Amino acid sequence: MEIVFRASVQEALLLLKTQKFSSILVQDIGAGEGLEFLVQARLYQPMAPRILIAEDLSEQEVREGINKAQVFRFMRWPLSEREVWTQLESALQKHSMYLSRSLLLRESSHQNKQLEALTHSLEGMVDERTQYIEMSHREESEKLNRERQLIRFIKDLATQTSFEDILGILRKELRKFHKMGDPILAYRLGGGKTFFMSFQLGHFTQTESLTHFEFPKAAQVPSAELVRYFANHFGRPFIKAYVVPLELRLTSHFVGGEGEAILCIENSLSDKEMGPFIDFMGDRMRPLSMALDRVLLENQLSSFSYRWEKTFDGMRDPIAIVDLEYNVVRANRKFTDKFLQHKCYESFARRKTPCEGCPVPQSLKEGTPQAGQVQVDGRVYQVHSYPVLLEHGTRPTNVVNQYVDITQSRELYLQMLQSEKMGAIGMLAGNIAHELNNPLTGLRALTQVLLQEAPKEGNLHADLIEIEKATARSQRIIKNLLDFSKGEDQPSEYISVDEVIERTLPMLKSAMRLHRLEVDLETLGSSVFVEPHLLQQVVFNLINNACQAMKDPGRLRVVTKTEAGKVLIEIEDTGPGIPLEIQRRIFEPFFTTKKEGHGTGLGLSMSRSIIEKFGGTIQFRNVEPHGSCFTIVLPQKSPE
């Protein structure tokens, strides 16, 4: 659109203010009004190309038109219509280009503003997310640090073995809160006694009280009654405190479900500061309870073990706890003063194999108490084995052995049996002597009278001699029987063992009737210092045992001799001999291989006791091809 001044400049400017033009073409008719108009048109229509047509243009006007009005094209008049339209089309193209550029600039500006807004929004989101991440990282760092501190606290507690150490660690942990007093531990294990653990003037103290009060069941600020009780017990005021109950699971189970404890912590924290403190204590209550429970249980077990140890050590009988492999788990001092965790038979009997007669295997097998007898260093012990069953119906894991020394009681019992037996024999011998000695004395006296009157030739004299010998032999047997049954209070005397054997053999004619007897006595001139009736009992027992051992007719050999100042008595039979598995036990009291009612198992035991009493020994050996030989060795002595 073009404007041709056909009116005043003011009217043209009014059109510029109210309408949009794609181009402005001004024909300057003189006086410079066209250039001035274009300067104004630039202000109202800056994007429209401006063309100035004038008849005469100076260099100054061109400069001003370019600088002030930014004229697109200067043209000289006159012009043809075609030239005008050509210039207008060029101006329109220029306007279109300017307009497109303007739109692009406007769109770019708008997009830049949107980008700036988006950038600002993203920066806000990034800042918010960064703050959140930093906050989360700070929280995680604090949580990790709290967990590390808790782990360190638990590790420190795990190595402590006393209440003082545990409360000392807690005391150190509480310093970070300031305004905190020292912790006080109170616990009760049944009964009416309450124990207190605390620090006073920096020193650990333990006190106790018989006054009963209820322990709180939950963490709380203590009641006025509880605060008053603590103040009365410690003799000082308690202004503010926090009480936490502790779970003593193991100790309560050990003492029968009556264990309880509380932890009291004095403080002067504000309500705002109490929250972190309660969280802090909440994290530590579980490990603290476990540590205190462990130490308290260890103290109880130690005290319990000490009391049991003193109880066991105070017993006069050896007692040992033995496992399945005969290892000694625990034992009292009577068992061995040098207990070195050996096998029971190594520690007690100093053997390399289990003791013969030990009831432990049977007790472990059947799971019931068993008893047996073992010999240790010449003493006899009655061993009572009691199996330990952890649960009903399970197999035993250990055995408690009680070793009762029955040596003295057995000896007394043997002496009593021997006394009763010899008393019965003495009573029988006395009755026999009373009933037979008188008739035999009369018969012998009458025989001697008849021998004086009867002629020496003929059978009558010979018969009377045999009668006199028989009566004398009968009286001698009765006298030997009376001597054999004498009590043990008879004095020792010097006597020949040949004489003792000659006295004993006639009393065993009934036992020896099936066997061939070989007697070789060579010590008639040697004497020993013994109680004859006791030595006679030993010879009687050994010969009688030899006869009983020979089930079929055999040979019995009795020999006496002297060697190196010793008198030896050998009694040998041709029986089956003594089996190897029982050779170590044949001298044990009450040990016998005979059927019940045929022997008491006291003969050899009493025989060895008698021989050892006189300073001698008794030994045995098996002989080839079969049989056994017992040898008695006594010191040879002669009267001074």
Residue pairs with C-beta under 8 A, 6 or more apart in sequence:
1 21
1 22
1 23
2 23
2 24
2 25
2 88
3 12
3 15
3 21
3 24
3 25
3 26
4 25
4 27
5 12
5 26
5 27
5 29
5 33
5 34
5 37
9 33
9 36
9 37
9 40
12 37
13 37
13 40
13 41
13 44
16 24
16 40
16 41
16 44
16 45
17 44
20 45
20 48
21 45
21 48
22 48
22 92
22 95
23 48
23 49
23 50
23 51
23 88
23 91
23 92
23 95
24 38
24 41
24 45
24 48
24 49
24 50
24 51
25 51
25 53
25 84
25 87
25 88
25 91
26 34
26 37
26 38
26 41
26 50
26 51
26 52
26 53
27 34
27 53
27 54
27 77
28 34
28 35
28 52
28 53
28 54
28 55
30 55
32 61
34 52
34 54
35 52
35 61
35 64
35 65
35 68
35 69
35 71
38 50
38 52
38 65
38 69
38 71
39 68
39 69
41 48
41 50
41 69
42 50
42 68
42 69
42 70
47 95
47 98
47 99
47 102
48 95
49 72
49 73
49 91
49 92
49 94
49 95
49 98
50 69
50 70
50 71
50 72
51 71
51 72
51 73
51 75
51 87
51 88
51 91
52 65
52 69
52 71
52 73
52 74
52 75
53 75
53 76
53 77
53 79
53 84
54 61
54 74
54 75
54 76
54 77
55 76
55 77
56 76
57 74
57 76
62 74
65 71
65 74
72 91
72 94
73 87
73 90
73 91
75 83
75 84
75 87
146 283
150 283
150 284
150 287
153 169
153 173
153 284
153 287
154 287
156 169
157 166
157 169
157 287
157 288
157 290
157 291
158 291
160 166
160 169
160 291
160 295
161 295
161 298
162 295
163 185
163 197
163 204
163 206
163 292
163 295
164 197
164 204
166 288
166 291
166 292
166 295
167 182
167 183
167 185
167 197
167 198
167 199
167 204
168 204
170 183
170 263
170 284
170 288
171 182
171 183
171 199
173 284
174 180
174 183
174 265
177 267
177 269
177 273
177 276
177 277
177 280
179 267
179 268
179 269
179 273
180 265
180 266
180 267
180 269
181 241
181 265
181 266
181 267
182 198
182 199
182 266
183 198
183 199
183 263
183 264
183 265
184 196
184 197
184 198
184 230
184 234
184 263
184 264
184 265
184 266
185 196
185 197
185 198
185 261
185 262
185 263
185 292
186 194
186 195
186 196
186 197
186 215
186 261
186 262
186 263
186 264
187 194
187 195
187 246
187 248
187 259
187 260
187 261
187 262
187 292
187 296
188 194
188 195
188 215
188 258
188 259
188 260
188 261
189 251
189 255
189 258
189 259
189 296
189 300
190 255
190 256
190 258
190 259
191 258
192 210
192 212
193 208
193 209
193 210
194 208
194 209
194 210
194 211
194 212
194 213
195 206
195 207
195 208
196 206
196 207
196 208
196 209
196 233
197 204
197 205
197 206
198 204
198 205
198 207
198 234
199 205
200 234
207 233
209 233
211 229
211 233
213 225
213 226
213 229
215 245
215 260
215 261
215 262
216 222
216 223
216 226
216 243
216 245
216 262
217 245
218 245
219 242
219 243
219 244
219 245
219 278
219 281
219 282
219 285
220 242
220 243
221 240
221 241
221 242
221 243
222 230
222 241
222 242
222 243
222 264
226 243
227 238
227 241
230 238
230 241
230 264
231 237
231 238
238 266
239 266
239 268
240 266
240 267
240 268
240 269
241 264
241 265
241 266
241 267
242 264
242 265
242 267
242 274
242 277
242 278
242 281
243 262
243 263
243 264
243 265
244 262
244 263
244 265
244 281
244 285
245 260
245 261
245 262
245 263
246 260
246 261
246 262
246 263
246 285
246 288
246 289
246 292
246 293
247 289
247 293
248 259
248 260
248 261
248 289
248 292
248 293
248 296
249 293
250 293
250 294
250 297
251 259
251 293
251 296
251 297
251 300
252 258
252 259
252 260
254 297
254 300
254 301
255 300
259 296
261 292
261 296
263 288
265 281
267 277
269 277
309 332
312 319
312 330
312 332
313 332
313 333
313 334
315 332
315 334
316 334
317 334
317 402
317 403
317 404
317 405
318 331
318 332
318 334
318 335
318 336
318 348
318 381
318 402
318 403
319 331
319 332
319 334
319 335
319 400
319 401
319 402
319 403
320 328
320 329
320 330
320 331
320 332
320 335
320 344
320 347
320 348
320 400
320 401
320 403
321 328
321 329
321 330
321 331
321 388
321 398
321 399
321 400
321 401
322 328
322 329
322 344
322 360
322 398
322 399
322 400
322 401
323 329
323 397
323 398
323 399
324 364
324 397
324 398
325 343
326 343
326 344
326 345
326 354
326 360
327 341
327 342
327 343
327 344
328 335
328 339
328 341
328 342
328 343
328 344
328 347
329 398
331 339
331 347
335 347
335 348
335 403
336 347
336 348
338 347
339 347
340 347
344 360
344 401
345 351
345 352
345 353
345 354
345 355
345 358
346 352
348 376
348 403
349 355
349 374
349 376
350 376
354 360
354 361
355 374
355 375
355 376
355 383
356 374
356 375
356 584
356 585
357 372
357 373
357 374
357 375
357 383
358 372
358 374
358 383
359 370
359 371
359 372
359 383
359 384
359 385
360 370
360 383
360 385
360 399
360 401
362 370
362 372
362 385
363 369
363 370
363 385
363 386
363 387
363 396
363 399
364 387
364 395
364 396
364 399
367 387
367 389
367 395
367 396
368 387
369 384
369 385
369 386
369 387
370 384
370 385
371 382
371 383
371 384
371 385
372 382
372 383
372 385
373 380
373 381
373 382
373 383
373 406
373 588
374 380
374 381
374 383
374 403
375 381
375 588
378 407
379 405
379 407
380 405
380 406
380 407
380 410
380 588
380 589
381 403
381 404
381 405
381 406
381 407
382 403
382 404
382 406
383 401
383 402
383 403
383 404
384 401
384 402
384 404
385 399
385 400
385 401
386 399
386 400
386 401
386 402
387 396
387 398
387 399
388 396
388 397
388 398
388 399
388 400
389 395
389 396
389 397
390 397
410 589
410 590
411 609
414 589
414 602
414 605
414 606
414 609
417 600
417 602
418 488
418 602
418 606
419 487
419 488
422 485
422 486
422 487
422 537
423 485
423 487
425 481
425 484
425 485
426 482
426 485
426 486
426 487
428 485
429 478
429 481
429 482
429 484
429 485
430 482
432 478
432 481
433 478
433 479
433 481
433 482
436 474
436 478
437 475
437 478
440 471
440 474
440 475
440 478
441 475
443 467
443 471
444 468
444 471
444 472
444 475
447 464
447 467
447 468
447 471
448 468
450 464
451 461
451 464
451 465
451 468
454 460
454 461
454 464
455 461
473 506
476 506
477 506
477 507
480 503
480 504
480 506
480 507
480 536
481 507
483 503
483 532
483 533
483 536
484 503
484 504
484 507
484 533
484 536
484 537
484 540
485 533
486 533
488 531
488 534
490 531
490 532
490 533
491 531
492 529
492 530
492 531
492 614
493 529
493 530
493 531
493 532
494 527
494 528
494 529
494 637
494 638
494 639
495 527
495 528
495 530
495 532
495 535
496 523
496 524
496 525
496 526
496 527
496 528
497 523
497 526
497 528
497 535
497 560
497 567
497 569
497 634
498 521
498 522
498 523
498 524
498 560
499 524
500 532
500 535
500 536
500 539
501 519
501 521
501 539
501 558
501 560
501 569
502 521
503 536
504 536
504 539
504 540
504 543
505 512
505 517
505 519
505 543
505 558
507 540
508 540
508 543
508 544
508 547
511 543
511 544
511 547
511 548
512 543
512 547
512 556
514 550
514 553
515 547
515 550
515 553
515 554
515 555
515 556
516 553
516 554
516 555
516 556
517 556
517 557
517 558
518 555
518 556
518 557
518 558
519 557
519 558
519 559
520 557
520 558
520 559
520 560
521 558
521 559
521 560
522 559
522 560
522 561
522 562
523 560
523 561
523 562
523 567
526 562
526 567
526 636
526 638
527 636
527 637
527 638
527 639
528 535
528 567
528 614
528 634
528 635
528 636
528 637
529 614
529 635
529 637
530 614
530 634
531 614
534 610
534 613
535 610
535 614
537 606
537 607
537 610
538 607
538 610
538 611
538 618
538 632
539 569
539 571
541 603
541 604
541 606
541 607
542 571
542 607
542 630
542 632
543 556
543 558
543 571
544 603
545 603
545 604
546 556
546 571
546 572
546 573
546 575
546 628
546 630
547 556
547 573
548 594
549 573
549 575
549 576
549 628
550 556
550 573
550 574
550 575
551 575
554 573
554 574
554 575
554 627
555 573
555 574
556 571
556 572
556 573
557 570
557 571
557 572
557 573
558 569
558 570
558 571
558 572
559 568
559 569
559 570
559 572
560 567
560 568
560 569
560 570
561 567
561 568
561 570
562 568
562 636
565 635
565 636
566 633
566 634
566 635
566 636
567 633
567 634
567 635
567 636
568 631
568 632
568 633
569 631
569 632
569 634
570 629
570 630
570 631
570 632
571 629
571 630
571 632
572 623
572 627
572 628
572 629
572 630
573 627
573 628
573 629
574 626
574 627
575 626
575 627
575 628
576 626
576 627
577 622
577 623
577 626
577 627
577 628
578 586
578 620
578 622
578 628
582 591
582 593
583 620
585 591
586 604
586 620
587 604
587 605
587 608
588 601
588 605
589 601
589 602
589 605
590 600
590 601
590 602
590 605
591 601
591 605
592 599
592 600
592 601
607 618
608 618
611 617
611 618
611 632
611 634
612 618
614 634
614 635
615 634
615 635
616 632
616 633
616 634
616 635
617 632
617 633
618 630
618 631
618 632
618 633
619 630
619 631
619 633
620 628
620 629
620 630
620 631
621 628
621 629
621 631
622 628
622 629
623 629
